[in-house]
């Protein structure tokens, strides 16, 4: 078939639809499927990893299901995380004290334990999955952090260098930034941020297997994917417009799958309240209702 004869499909995905698609592709990755059968899979709770663990065990575990996030008012935490902080949990302790990692051993959900203990158990053949906040022009991913030592992701990267497990990074094209993550990391040093709408954060490049919509369509349907536009209004904010190219049966399968994704409602993530928030790294005025 000549290039000109290849059928095209044009479609739009909202961020939540992209996350669902990417989750399906992550589940198809050989290191992930192998670790689910015989090994450890650790996931940092987030709106990117929730559909992944749901695909693994059929549900999202109870408790804190998302942590840091971008809200209209700025960088913030989830209401669940704020409530835990008010109860005097691990807020402010070293990243190794982080108690919010989902852990599967041989495909079975384990009792929550500290991240430091999980990382000591992991080795070659195991997988750590973390949602990201940025995707640069070179296809590298970056993660925001608010705690010293690059937070939980800093602890994970240090452990990965010693223990050799695989890091998988699901990240949508909506998070594409101009330039590189390395340049972005030099531009933002949390301690030097004097003004901020929300939490002050740094960003760090993270090595690992990056899975965006482009990789997802290739893994799931064997079709090429090219982003051509982004943005939206009325609930379409953050959407990406994509063109798919490939054999017609494959393009049709991909297109019909997207139509099914569009039937799902986006997740409802309760918003934290500014009044009385214990997060001292936030620079929003106390009591702000924005």
C-alpha positions as CSV (number, residue, x, y, z in Angstrom):
1,X,0.0,0.0,0.0
2,X,1.4,3.4,-0.9
3,X,1.8,6.1,1.7
4,X,-0.9,8.2,0.0
5,X,-3.4,5.3,0.2
6,X,-3.1,4.9,3.9
7,X,-6.4,5.8,5.6
8,X,-6.4,8.5,8.3
9,X,-8.5,9.0,11.3
10,X,-8.7,12.3,13.2
11,X,-9.8,12.3,16.8
12,X,-9.8,14.3,20.0
13,X,-8.9,12.9,23.5
14,X,-9.5,14.6,26.8
15,X,-6.9,14.1,29.5
16,X,-8.9,11.4,31.3
17,X,-9.5,9.6,28.0
18,X,-5.8,9.7,27.2
19,X,-5.0,8.3,30.7
20,X,-7.4,5.4,30.1
21,X,-5.8,4.6,26.7
22,X,-2.3,4.9,28.1
23,X,-3.2,2.6,31.0
24,X,-4.3,-0.1,28.6
25,X,-1.0,0.1,26.8
26,X,1.0,0.0,30.0
27,X,-0.7,-3.3,30.9
28,X,0.5,-4.7,27.6
29,X,4.2,-4.0,28.3
30,X,6.2,-7.2,28.7
31,X,8.0,-6.0,31.9
32,X,4.7,-5.1,33.5
33,X,2.9,-8.3,32.6
34,X,5.9,-10.4,33.7
35,X,6.1,-8.6,37.1
36,X,2.4,-9.1,37.6
37,X,2.8,-12.8,37.2
38,X,6.1,-13.2,39.2
39,X,7.3,-10.1,40.9
40,X,6.5,-6.7,42.4
41,X,4.6,-3.8,40.8
42,X,4.6,-0.6,42.7
43,X,2.4,2.4,41.6
44,X,2.4,6.0,42.9
45,X,-1.3,6.9,43.4
46,X,-2.5,9.4,40.8
47,X,-5.1,10.0,38.2
48,X,-2.6,8.4,35.7
49,X,-2.0,5.2,37.6
50,X,-5.6,4.7,39.0
51,X,-6.8,3.2,35.6
52,X,-3.7,1.1,35.5
53,X,-4.2,-0.6,38.9
54,X,-7.9,-0.9,38.1
55,X,-6.9,-2.9,35.0
56,X,-4.7,-5.1,37.2
57,X,-7.1,-5.9,40.1
58,X,-10.5,-4.7,38.9
59,X,-10.7,-1.7,41.2
60,X,-8.9,1.3,42.6
61,X,-7.8,0.7,46.2
62,X,-9.5,2.6,49.0
63,X,-7.6,5.5,50.7
64,X,-5.6,8.2,49.1
65,X,-6.1,7.8,45.3
66,X,-4.3,11.0,44.2
67,X,-1.7,13.3,45.8
68,X,-0.3,16.3,44.0
69,X,-2.2,17.8,41.1
70,X,-2.8,21.0,39.0
71,X,-5.9,22.9,40.0
72,X,-7.3,26.1,38.5
73,X,-5.8,27.9,41.5
74,X,-2.4,26.4,41.1
75,X,-0.3,23.4,42.2
76,X,-2.2,21.7,45.0
77,X,-2.9,18.4,46.8
78,X,-6.0,16.2,46.9
79,X,-8.6,16.5,49.6
80,X,-7.8,13.0,50.7
81,X,-4.1,13.8,51.1
82,X,-4.9,17.0,53.0
83,X,-7.1,15.1,55.4
84,X,-4.3,12.6,56.0
85,X,-1.9,15.6,56.7
86,X,-4.3,17.1,59.2
87,X,-4.3,13.7,61.1
88,X,-0.5,14.1,61.5
89,X,0.8,11.5,59.1
90,X,4.1,11.5,57.2
91,X,3.9,15.1,56.0
92,X,7.4,16.6,56.1
93,X,9.2,13.4,56.8
94,X,11.9,12.0,54.4
95,X,10.6,10.6,51.1
96,X,11.3,7.1,52.4
97,X,8.6,7.5,54.9
98,X,6.0,7.9,52.2
99,X,3.1,5.5,53.0
100,X,0.9,5.9,49.9
101,X,2.3,3.4,47.4
102,X,0.1,0.7,45.9
103,X,2.0,-2.6,45.8
104,X,1.2,-5.8,44.0
105,X,3.1,-9.0,44.6
106,X,2.5,-11.7,42.0
107,X,-0.6,-9.7,41.0
108,X,-2.1,-9.5,44.5
109,X,-2.6,-6.2,46.3
110,X,-0.5,-6.0,49.5
111,X,-1.1,-4.2,52.8
112,X,0.1,-0.6,52.5
113,X,3.7,-0.1,53.7
114,X,6.4,2.6,53.6
115,X,8.0,3.4,50.3
116,X,11.5,2.9,51.7
117,X,10.6,-0.7,52.7
118,X,9.1,-1.3,49.2
119,X,12.2,0.0,47.4
120,X,14.4,-2.3,49.5
121,X,12.4,-5.3,48.2
122,X,12.5,-4.4,44.5
123,X,15.1,-5.6,42.0
124,X,15.5,-6.6,38.4
125,X,12.2,-7.9,37.0
126,X,10.2,-5.6,39.2
127,X,8.4,-2.4,38.0
128,X,7.6,1.0,39.5
129,X,5.0,3.1,37.7
130,X,4.7,6.9,38.2
131,X,2.6,9.5,36.4
132,X,4.4,12.5,35.2
133,X,3.9,16.3,34.9
134,X,5.9,17.1,31.7
135,X,7.0,15.7,28.4
136,X,9.8,17.4,26.5
137,X,10.7,17.7,22.9
138,X,13.1,14.8,23.1
139,X,10.4,12.5,24.5
140,X,11.8,12.6,28.1
141,X,9.5,12.9,31.1
142,X,9.7,15.1,34.1
143,X,8.1,15.0,37.6
144,X,7.2,17.8,39.9
145,X,8.5,17.6,43.5
146,X,7.9,19.7,46.6
147,X,10.0,17.9,49.2
148,X,13.8,18.1,49.8
149,X,15.8,15.5,47.8
150,X,13.3,15.5,44.9
151,X,10.7,13.9,47.1
152,X,9.4,10.4,46.4
153,X,10.7,10.3,42.9
154,X,14.2,11.2,44.1
155,X,14.1,8.2,46.4
156,X,12.8,5.9,43.6
157,X,15.5,7.0,41.2
158,X,18.3,6.5,43.7
159,X,16.9,3.0,44.5
160,X,16.6,2.1,40.8
161,X,20.2,2.9,40.2
162,X,21.2,0.5,43.0
163,X,18.6,-2.3,42.4
164,X,17.9,-2.3,38.7
165,X,14.1,-2.4,38.6
166,X,12.1,-0.9,35.6
167,X,10.5,2.5,35.8
168,X,7.4,3.1,33.6
169,X,6.2,6.6,33.0
170,X,2.7,7.1,31.7
171,X,2.3,10.7,30.4
172,X,-0.2,12.4,28.1
173,X,0.8,14.7,25.2
174,X,-1.2,17.4,27.0
175,X,1.9,17.8,29.2
176,X,4.3,18.5,26.4
177,X,6.5,21.5,27.1
178,X,8.9,23.5,24.8
179,X,12.6,22.9,25.4
180,X,13.9,20.1,27.6
181,X,13.2,18.9,31.1
182,X,16.8,19.6,32.0
183,X,16.3,23.3,31.0
184,X,13.1,23.4,33.0
185,X,14.7,21.9,36.1
186,X,17.3,24.6,36.1
187,X,14.6,27.3,35.8
188,X,12.7,26.3,39.0
189,X,14.5,25.9,42.3
190,X,11.8,25.5,45.0
191,X,13.8,27.4,47.7
192,X,14.2,30.4,45.4
193,X,10.4,30.7,44.6
194,X,9.1,33.7,46.4
195,X,5.7,33.9,44.7
196,X,3.5,31.0,43.7
197,X,-0.1,30.3,43.0
198,X,-0.2,27.1,45.1
199,X,2.7,24.9,46.2
200,X,6.2,25.8,45.0
201,X,7.7,22.8,43.2
202,X,10.8,21.9,41.2
203,X,10.8,19.5,38.3
204,X,13.3,16.7,37.7
205,X,14.0,14.5,34.6
206,X,13.2,10.9,35.2
207,X,14.7,8.0,33.3
208,X,12.3,5.2,32.3
209,X,9.9,3.8,29.7
210,X,7.7,6.7,28.6
211,X,4.3,5.8,27.4
212,X,2.2,8.6,25.7
213,X,-0.8,8.4,23.4
214,X,1.6,7.8,20.4
215,X,3.2,4.8,22.0
216,X,-0.2,3.6,23.2
217,X,-1.7,3.5,19.8
218,X,1.3,1.7,18.4
219,X,1.2,-0.9,21.2
220,X,-2.5,-1.5,21.1
221,X,-3.4,-1.2,17.4
222,X,-0.2,-1.0,15.4
223,X,-1.0,2.5,14.0
224,X,1.0,5.7,13.8
225,X,-0.1,8.7,15.7
226,X,0.6,12.4,15.2
227,X,-0.6,15.3,17.4
228,X,-1.8,18.2,15.4
229,X,-3.5,20.5,18.0
230,X,-4.2,20.8,21.7
231,X,-6.5,22.7,24.1
232,X,-10.2,23.1,24.6
233,X,-13.1,24.7,26.5
234,X,-16.1,23.6,28.5
235,X,-14.5,20.4,29.9
236,X,-12.2,19.9,26.9
237,X,-9.3,21.8,28.4
238,X,-6.1,19.9,28.0
239,X,-7.4,17.8,25.1
240,X,-5.1,16.7,22.2
241,X,-6.2,16.4,18.6
242,X,-4.5,13.4,16.9
243,X,-4.3,11.9,13.5
244,X,-3.9,8.1,13.2
245,X,-2.4,6.4,10.2
246,X,-2.1,2.7,9.3
247,X,-3.9,-0.3,7.7
248,X,-7.6,0.4,7.5
249,X,-8.7,-2.5,9.8
250,X,-6.2,-1.3,12.5
251,X,-7.3,2.4,12.1
252,X,-10.9,1.4,12.4
253,X,-10.3,-0.7,15.5
254,X,-8.4,2.3,17.1
255,X,-11.1,4.8,16.1
256,X,-14.0,2.6,17.4
257,X,-12.1,2.1,20.7
258,X,-11.8,5.8,21.2
259,X,-15.5,6.1,20.7
260,X,-16.0,3.7,23.6
261,X,-13.6,5.7,25.7
262,X,-15.7,8.8,25.2
263,X,-18.6,7.1,26.9
264,X,-16.8,7.1,30.2
265,X,-17.2,9.9,32.7
266,X,-14.1,11.7,33.9
267,X,-13.0,10.9,37.5
268,X,-14.2,13.2,40.3
269,X,-11.2,14.3,42.4
270,X,-12.3,16.2,45.5
271,X,-10.5,19.5,45.9
272,X,-8.5,20.5,49.0
273,X,-9.5,23.6,50.9
274,X,-7.1,26.5,51.4
275,X,-8.5,27.5,54.9
276,X,-6.5,25.7,57.5
277,X,-4.4,23.7,55.1
278,X,-1.2,22.3,56.9
279,X,0.9,22.4,53.7
280,X,3.5,25.0,54.6
281,X,5.1,24.9,51.1
282,X,2.0,26.5,49.6
283,X,2.3,30.3,49.0
284,X,-1.3,31.0,48.4
285,X,-2.7,33.5,50.9
286,X,-4.1,31.6,53.9
287,X,-7.8,31.2,53.7
288,X,-7.8,31.8,49.9
289,X,-11.0,30.5,48.3
290,X,-9.7,30.6,44.7
